[in-house]
């Protein structure tokens, strides 16, 4: 009667209890555990309630309620030994496969159970040998069918064979399940290896689809993403082999529900047409050719889902094995999105830092110009008259002196005074920049003037051989530029002169070409003399900056003056150099407006 709860459940819930027996038999789980999961109560509790209702003796009540517990787990009740004897008896019956109460197999070793309960284990073999005959006699006594001991033995053998079949079936199922889980783990490892070096969302999306093709087979695939701050869906389509086709942004209708809810659907075989019909009917999705299903990749950031036409329930992966693979896809996608966001943040920070440095440079340059302006104003006032006197006296003395040596000395004095005057004029340029008069100008004509001016200012060292040469190259018919010609000529001449005075410089090439997309003309002045190091490049536009790494170039105001004049004409100038490889100076000038290009170039100069 210890199993009366089983009879009660079978009587009250025959269909449900039948399913419980099937689950316990197929899975090998304990019957009481399956009963609690499916019905909510096990046969022990059901038997206890019946015993209470019927007022059965306390010993029988305890056996019904506590049978099946290990001896050490039994509470300290008066009938503990009786319960242990019943447990040993049940174990012997299960061992002999005599009858079946829904349990998957033997309820422990009878000998071990007997020893735990303080019973003599030596009696178990004799009891087991007479059990089939005793059951036959007891059946006859209570008026049941009268099976012989031989038929009971054959029934036990048949029951044992059925149990072996169930065990083999469970082993086969577990082997298949283990194989599927092992394949899922290998798929996770393969995806992680393929996506390890990927940091961009499109690259990770492509790896997810390739992994899907491997798991579910070739078919129609797309990846739908909704990033933070976006209202639309980024749809990335892929071919049957996982090859990326295209990516487009699809905006939902105004009355459409939040697409993030559809992308986070829990059913991995849910139909897209049911969750987001507007997306399923979009031409980009319909172009894939088949009704799509949706496999959510999580509701994090970005919200994403794999769109596909596969039957995932028929794939080689059960749901339990599919879950870790999908979670791995989702984690990789979220990591890539975070990496992209971090990169954008880093780029914005770098751009902000660049602007800050440019602003600091402009402030520093403005401060230098302010100081130069103060110096220029005072110096021009104090030195202009003495310089004029020096130049005038040189002219008078030149008329009176006949010796050639004296004439050369006077010329040197006059040139020195002229140079000092030029420096003063350059300083005045910073203190009080002249107004510009921009006109349409021909680039080649201006550059020719600038080269001639640089040659005029260049005082060649007679000991230097060979003397540096200037080559002018203008690419085709260049568009006109909009500048003050005289100012640009002076600016370019200073740059060319800087190259002529470079040590070891043999050729200075001046080349011009158009950049229509930027509405600019670029002039390159390249020399093959001594280059500049990083310090010299950093301070190249600083007035009077002195460094041994300037390659013999002037230490005055030449490049600073060029930058000032070009800035007045919406131009720009930049230097690039490596030590020993010469210097490249890039000058950028604005194109003339179309309605003003007909003005003659000569007026611009």
C-alpha positions in Angstrom: 0.0 0.0 0.0 3.0 2.3 0.0 2.2 3.2 -3.6 -1.4 4.1 -3.1 -0.7 7.6 -4.2 0.2 6.3 -7.6 -3.2 4.6 -7.9 -4.9 7.8 -6.8 -3.2 10.0 -9.3 -3.9 7.5 -12.1 -7.5 7.3 -11.1 -8.0 11.1 -10.8 -5.9 12.2 -13.8 -5.5 9.3 -16.1 -4.3 11.2 -19.2 -2.0 13.5 -17.4 -0.6 10.7 -15.3 0.0 8.7 -18.4 2.1 11.5 -19.9 4.0 11.7 -16.6 4.8 8.0 -16.8 6.0 8.4 -20.4 8.2 11.3 -19.5 9.7 9.5 -16.5 10.3 6.3 -18.6 11.8 8.2 -21.6 14.0 10.6 -19.6 15.0 8.3 -16.7 14.0 10.9 -14.2 12.5 10.0 -10.8 8.7 9.6 -11.0 8.0 11.9 -8.0 10.1 14.7 -9.6 8.2 14.5 -12.9 4.9 14.4 -11.0 5.8 17.6 -9.1 6.8 19.3 -12.4 3.7 18.3 -14.4 0.9 17.9 -11.8 2.2 20.0 -8.9 2.0 17.1 -6.4 3.8 13.8 -6.2 2.3 10.4 -5.3 3.9 10.5 -1.8 1.9 13.7 -1.0 -1.3 12.2 -2.6 -0.9 9.0 -0.6 -0.4 10.9 2.7 -3.6 12.9 2.1 -5.6 9.7 1.5 -4.1 8.1 4.6 -5.1 11.1 6.7 -8.6 11.1 5.2 -9.1 7.4 5.8 -7.5 7.4 9.2 -5.0 4.7 8.4 -2.6 3.5 11.2 0.4 5.7 11.9 2.9 3.0 10.7 1.2 2.8 7.3 0.9 6.6 7.1 4.6 7.0 7.6 5.4 4.3 5.0 3.2 5.9 2.4 4.6 9.4 3.1 8.3 8.6 3.7 9.0 5.6 1.6 11.8 6.2 -0.9 13.9 8.5 1.3 17.4 7.4 2.2 17.9 6.0 5.7 20.0 9.0 6.8 17.3 11.4 5.5 14.4 9.8 7.4 13.1 11.7 10.4 13.3 10.2 13.8 9.8 8.4 13.8 8.8 5.2 15.7 8.4 3.3 12.4 11.8 4.2 10.9 12.8 0.5 10.7 9.5 -0.4 9.0 10.1 2.3 6.4 13.6 0.9 5.8 12.3 -2.6 5.4 9.8 -1.4 2.7 12.6 0.5 0.9 14.7 -2.7 0.8 11.7 -4.7 -0.5 11.0 -2.1 -3.2 14.7 -2.3 -4.2 14.6 -6.1 -4.5 11.4 -5.9 -6.6 13.0 -3.3 -8.9 16.2 -5.4 -9.2 14.2 -8.4 -10.3 12.0 -6.3 -12.6 9.0 -7.6 -10.8 6.0 -5.3 -11.5 6.4 -1.6 -12.4 5.3 1.5 -10.6 6.6 4.1 -13.0 10.1 4.4 -11.6 12.9 4.3 -14.1 15.0 1.5 -12.5 16.4 0.0 -9.4 15.9 2.0 -6.2 19.4 1.4 -4.9 21.3 -1.7 -3.9 19.2 -3.9 -1.5 22.3 -5.1 0.4 23.5 -1.5 1.0 20.0 -0.4 2.0 19.8 -3.3 4.5 23.1 -2.5 6.0 22.2 1.2 6.5 19.0 0.1 8.2 20.8 -2.4 10.5 19.2 -5.4 8.8 20.9 -8.7 8.1 21.9 -8.5 4.4 22.5 -12.3 4.3 18.8 -12.9 4.1 18.3 -10.9 0.8 19.5 -13.7 -1.6 17.1 -16.2 0.0 14.2 -13.7 -0.1 14.9 -12.8 -3.8 15.1 -16.5 -4.8 11.6 -17.2 -3.4 10.0 -13.8 -4.4 8.4 -14.9 -7.7 6.8 -17.9 -6.1 5.6 -15.9 -3.1 4.0 -13.3 -5.4 2.2 -16.0 -7.2 0.9 -17.4 -3.9 -0.2 -14.0 -2.6 -2.0 -13.2 -5.9 -4.0 -16.4 -5.5 -4.8 -15.7 -1.9 -6.3 -12.3 -2.6 -8.3 -13.6 -5.6 -6.3 -12.0 -8.4 -5.3 -13.9 -11.5 -3.1 -16.8 -10.6 0.2 -16.3 -12.4 2.7 -19.1 -11.9 6.1 -18.4 -10.7 7.4 -19.3 -14.1 5.2 -16.7 -15.8 6.3 -14.1 -13.3 9.9 -14.9 -14.0 9.3 -14.6 -17.8 7.5 -11.3 -17.1 10.5 -10.1 -15.1 12.8 -11.0 -18.0 10.5 -9.2 -20.5 10.4 -6.2 -18.2 14.2 -6.3 -17.9 14.5 -6.3 -21.7 12.1 -3.4 -22.0 14.1 -1.5 -19.4 17.3 -2.3 -21.4 15.5 -1.0 -24.6 14.6 2.2 -22.7 18.1 2.6 -21.5 19.5 2.1 -25.0 17.0 4.6 -26.3 18.0 7.2 -23.7 21.7 6.6 -24.4 21.1 7.1 -28.1 19.1 10.3 -27.5 21.7 11.6 -25.1 24.5 10.8 -27.6 22.6 12.7 -30.3 22.0 15.5 -27.9 25.6 15.6 -26.9 26.6 15.6 -30.6 24.3 18.6 -31.3 25.6 20.5 -28.3 29.2 19.7 -29.3 28.5 21.0 -32.8 27.0 24.1 -31.2 30.1 24.7 -29.1 32.3 24.2 -32.2 30.1 26.7 -34.1 30.5 29.2 -31.2 34.3 28.7 -31.2 34.5 29.1 -35.0 32.4 32.3 -35.0 34.5 33.7 -32.1 37.7 33.0 -34.1 36.3 34.5 -37.3 34.9 37.6 -35.5 37.8 38.1 -33.1 39.6 40.7 -35.3 36.4 42.4 -36.5 35.6 45.7 -34.9 33.0 47.1 -37.3 29.3 46.2 -37.2 29.1 45.4 -41.0 32.0 42.9 -40.6 30.5 41.2 -37.5 27.1 41.1 -39.3 28.7 39.2 -42.2 30.3 36.7 -39.8 26.9 36.2 -38.1 25.3 35.3 -41.4 28.2 33.0 -42.4 27.7 31.2 -39.1 24.0 31.0 -39.7 24.5 29.4 -43.1 26.8 26.8 -41.5 24.1 26.1 -38.8 20.9 26.4 -40.7 21.9 25.9 -44.4 22.0 28.3 -47.4 18.9 30.5 -47.8 17.7 34.1 -47.6 19.4 36.1 -44.9 19.3 39.7 -43.8 20.3 41.5 -40.6 18.1 44.3 -39.2 19.6 46.8 -36.7 18.1 49.7 -34.9 20.9 51.8 -33.4 20.5 54.2 -30.5 19.0 57.5 -31.6 17.7 56.1 -34.9 14.1 55.7 -35.8 14.7 53.6 -38.9 16.0 50.1 -39.4 19.4 49.5 -41.0 18.8 46.5 -43.3 21.9 44.5 -44.4 21.1 41.9 -47.0 23.2 38.8 -47.8 23.3 36.2 -50.5 22.5 32.4 -49.9 26.2 31.8 -49.3 26.5 34.6 -46.7 28.0 37.1 -49.0 27.1 40.7 -48.2 24.9 42.3 -50.9 24.0 45.8 -49.7 22.9 47.9 -46.8 20.0 50.5 -46.7 18.2 52.5 -44.1 14.4 51.9 -44.0 12.2 54.4 -42.2 9.0 53.1 -40.6 5.6 54.6 -41.2 4.5 57.2 -38.7 1.8 54.9 -37.1 4.1 51.8 -36.9 4.9 50.4 -33.5 8.4 50.5 -32.1 10.5 48.2 -34.3 12.7 47.4 -31.3 9.8 45.2 -29.9 9.8 43.2 -33.1 13.5 42.8 -33.2 13.5 41.4 -29.6 10.8 38.7 -30.2 11.5 35.6 -28.2 10.1 33.0 -30.6 13.0 32.1 -32.9 10.6 31.0 -35.7 8.3 34.1 -35.4 7.2 35.5 -38.8 8.3 39.0 -39.7 4.9 39.7 -41.3 3.2 39.2 -38.0 5.6 41.3 -35.9 6.5 44.1 -38.3 4.3 43.9 -41.4 5.5 47.2 -42.8 9.1 45.9 -42.8 8.1 42.5 -44.3 6.2 44.3 -47.1 9.1 46.7 -47.9 10.6 46.1 -51.4 14.0 45.5 -49.9 12.7 42.6 -47.9 10.4 41.3 -50.5 13.3 41.3 -53.0 14.8 38.4 -51.0 12.0 36.3 -52.5 10.6 34.4 -49.5 8.6 35.1 -46.4 11.0 35.9 -43.6 11.2 34.8 -40.0 12.9 36.7 -37.2 15.6 35.5 -34.8 16.2 38.1 -32.1 19.8 39.0 -31.3 18.7 40.7 -28.1 17.1 43.9 -27.1 20.3 45.7 -26.1 22.3 48.2 -28.1 21.9 48.0 -31.0 18.5 46.2 -31.1 19.1 43.6 -33.8 17.6 40.5 -35.4 18.5 37.9 -38.0 15.9 37.7 -40.8 15.8 34.3 -42.5 13.6 31.8 -44.3 14.9 28.6 -42.5 12.9 26.2 -40.3 15.1 26.4 -37.2 13.2 23.6 -35.4 14.3 21.2 -38.2 17.9 22.3 -38.0 20.7 20.3 -36.4 20.6 22.6 -33.3 17.9 22.2 -30.6 16.7 25.3 -28.8 18.9 24.7 -25.8 22.0 24.4 -28.0 21.0 27.3 -30.2 20.7 29.7 -27.3 24.5 30.0 -26.5 25.3 30.5 -30.2 22.7 33.3 -30.6 24.0 34.9 -27.4 27.5 34.8 -28.8 26.3 36.5 -32.0 24.5 39.2 -30.0 27.5 39.8 -27.7 29.9 40.2 -30.7 27.4 42.6 -32.4 27.0 44.7 -29.2 30.8 44.8 -28.7 31.3 46.0 -32.3 28.7 48.7 -31.8 30.4 49.9 -28.7 33.8 49.8 -30.5 32.4 51.9 -33.3 30.9 54.4 -30.8 34.2 54.5 -28.9 36.0 55.2 -32.2 33.6 58.0 -33.1 34.1 59.5 -29.7 37.9 59.2 -30.1 37.7 60.9 -33.5 35.6 63.7 -32.1 38.0 64.1 -29.2 41.0 64.1 -31.6 39.2 66.7 -33.8 38.4 68.8 -30.7 42.1 68.6 -29.7 43.2 69.5 -33.2 41.0 72.6 -33.1 42.2 73.5 -29.7 45.8 73.2 -30.8 45.0 75.3 -33.9 43.3 77.9 -31.7 46.3 78.0 -29.4 48.6 78.4 -32.4 46.5 81.2 -33.7 46.6 82.9 -30.2 50.4 82.4 -30.1 50.8 83.8 -33.6 48.5 86.7 -32.8 50.6 87.5 -29.7 53.8 87.3 -31.8 52.3 89.6 -34.4 51.2 92.1 -31.7 54.7 92.2 -30.3 56.1 92.6 -33.9 53.7 95.4 -34.5 54.9 97.3 -31.5 58.5 96.6 -32.5 57.8 97.6 -36.2 56.2 100.8 -35.3 59.0 102.0 -33.1 61.8 100.7 -35.3 60.4 102.1 -38.5 60.1 105.6 -36.9 63.6 105.4 -35.4 65.5 103.8 -38.3 63.9 105.1 -41.5 65.7 108.4 -41.5 69.2 107.0 -40.6 68.8 104.4 -43.4 67.8 107.1 -45.9 70.8 109.1 -44.9 73.1 106.0 -45.3 71.7 105.2 -48.8 71.9 108.9 -49.9 75.5 109.2 -48.8 76.4 106.0 -50.5 75.1 107.4 -53.8 77.0 110.7 -53.3 80.3 108.8 -52.5 79.8 106.5 -55.4 80.0 109.5 -57.8 83.2 110.8 -56.2 85.2 107.5 -55.8 86.9 106.0 -58.8 88.5 102.8 -57.4 86.5 99.7 -58.0 87.2 98.3 -54.5 85.7 101.4 -53.0 82.7 101.1 -55.3 82.1 97.5 -54.1 82.3 98.6 -50.5 79.7 101.3 -51.1 77.5 98.8 -52.9 77.7 96.4 -49.9 76.8 99.2 -47.6 73.8 100.2 -49.8 72.6 96.6 -50.0 72.8 96.2 -46.3 70.8 99.3 -45.7 68.3 98.2 -48.3 68.0 94.8 -46.5 67.4 96.5 -43.2 64.8 98.7 -44.8 63.1 95.6 -46.3 62.9 94.0 -42.8 61.3 97.2 -41.5 58.8 97.2 -44.3 58.1 93.5 -43.6 57.6 94.3 -39.9 55.2 97.1 -40.9 53.3 94.4 -42.9 52.5 92.6 -39.6 51.8 95.8 -37.8 49.6 97.4 -40.4 48.7 94.9 -43.2 47.9 96.6 -46.5 44.5 96.3 -48.1 43.9 93.7 -50.8 42.6 94.3 -54.2 41.6 90.9 -55.5 41.1 90.4 -59.2 41.0 87.5 -61.6 44.6 86.5 -62.3 46.5 84.0 -64.5 48.4 81.5 -62.4 51.3 80.9 -64.8 51.9 84.6 -65.4 51.9 85.3 -61.6 54.4 82.5 -60.9 56.7 83.7 -63.7 56.8 87.1 -62.1 57.5 85.5 -58.7 60.4 83.4 -60.0 62.0 86.4 -61.6 61.6 88.4 -58.4 63.2 85.6 -56.4 66.1 85.5 -58.8 66.6 89.3 -58.5 66.7 89.1 -54.8 69.0 86.1 -54.7 72.7 87.0 -54.2 74.6 84.0 -55.4 77.7 82.8 -53.6 80.5 82.7 -56.3 82.1 79.8 -54.4 79.0 77.6 -54.8 78.9 75.3 -57.8 76.6 74.5 -59.5 74.4 77.5 -58.9 70.8 76.6 -58.1 68.2 76.7 -61.0 64.5 77.3 -60.9 62.1 75.2 -63.1 58.5 76.4 -63.6 55.9 73.8 -64.5 52.2 74.7 -65.0 49.8 71.8 -65.8 47.7 72.7 -68.8 45.2 75.5 -68.8 44.6 76.3 -65.2 41.6 78.3 -64.1 42.0 81.9 -63.0 42.5 82.6 -59.3 41.0 85.5 -57.3 43.9 87.3 -55.5 45.8 90.5 -55.2 48.5 89.7 -57.7 51.3 91.8 -56.3 50.9 90.4 -52.8 50.8 86.8 -54.1 53.9 87.4 -56.3 55.8 88.7 -53.3 54.7 85.7 -51.1 55.7 83.1 -53.7 59.0 84.9 -54.4 59.9 84.6 -50.7 59.3 80.9 -50.8 61.3 80.4 -53.9 64.1 82.5 -52.5 64.1 80.3 -49.4 64.8 77.3 -51.6 67.5 79.1 -53.6 69.4 79.9 -50.3 69.1 76.3 -49.1 72.5 74.5 -48.8 73.2 71.9 -51.5 70.1 72.9 -53.3 70.5 72.5 -57.1 67.0 72.6 -58.5 63.9 74.4 -57.3 60.7 73.3 -59.0 57.6 75.4 -59.0 54.5 73.4 -60.1 50.8 74.4 -60.2 47.7 72.3 -60.6 43.9 72.7 -60.0 41.8 71.0 -57.4 38.3 71.8 -58.8 36.3 69.9 -56.1 37.8 72.3 -53.5 37.7 75.4 -55.7 41.5 75.8 -55.3 44.7 76.0 -57.2 47.7 74.4 -55.5 51.3 75.7 -56.0 54.1 73.4 -55.0 57.6 74.8 -54.4 60.1 71.9 -54.1 63.8 72.0 -53.5 66.4 69.3 -53.2 68.6 71.0 -50.6 69.0 70.2 -46.9 65.7 69.4 -45.3 64.3 70.6 -41.9 63.8 68.6 -38.7 60.6 68.6 -36.7 61.6 71.5 -34.6 62.5 73.6 -37.6 59.2 72.8 -39.3 57.3 73.6 -36.2 58.8 77.1 -36.0 59.4 77.7 -39.7 56.9 80.5 -39.8 58.2 82.2 -36.6 60.0 85.5 -37.4 63.7 85.4 -36.9 63.7 81.7 -35.7 67.2 80.4 -35.7 68.1 76.6 -35.8 71.0 74.6 -37.2 68.4 72.3 -38.9 67.1 75.0 -41.3 69.6 73.8 -43.9 71.2 77.2 -44.6 67.8 78.8 -45.1 67.3 82.4 -44.1 66.4 83.3 -40.5 64.4 86.4 -41.2 60.8 87.1 -42.0 60.5 85.5 -45.4 58.2 82.6 -44.7 56.3 84.5 -42.0 55.8 87.3 -44.6 54.6 84.8 -47.2 52.1 83.3 -44.7 50.8 86.8 -43.8 50.3 87.9 -47.5 48.7 84.6 -48.5 46.3 84.8 -45.5 45.2 88.2 -46.6 44.2 86.6 -49.9 42.3 83.6 -48.5 45.3 81.4 -49.2 47.1 78.9 -47.1 50.7 77.5 -46.9 52.1 74.3 -45.4 55.6 72.7 -45.2 56.7 69.1 -45.4 60.2 67.9 -45.1 62.6 65.2 -43.9 66.2 65.8 -43.0 68.4 65.6 -46.1 65.4 65.2 -48.5 64.6 68.9 -49.3 61.5 70.8 -48.5 58.1 70.9 -50.2 56.0 74.0 -49.7 52.3 73.7 -50.6 50.4 77.0 -51.3 46.7 76.9 -51.8 44.9 79.8 -53.6 41.1 80.4 -54.2 39.7 80.1 -57.7 38.1 83.2 -59.3 34.3 83.3 -59.3 32.8 82.3 -62.7 31.3 85.7 -63.3 34.7 87.4 -62.8 37.1 85.2 -64.8 37.0 87.4 -67.9 39.0 90.2 -66.2 42.5 90.4 -67.7 45.3 88.8 -65.7 47.5 91.9 -66.0 45.1 93.9 -63.8 45.6 91.3 -61.1 49.3 92.0 -61.0 
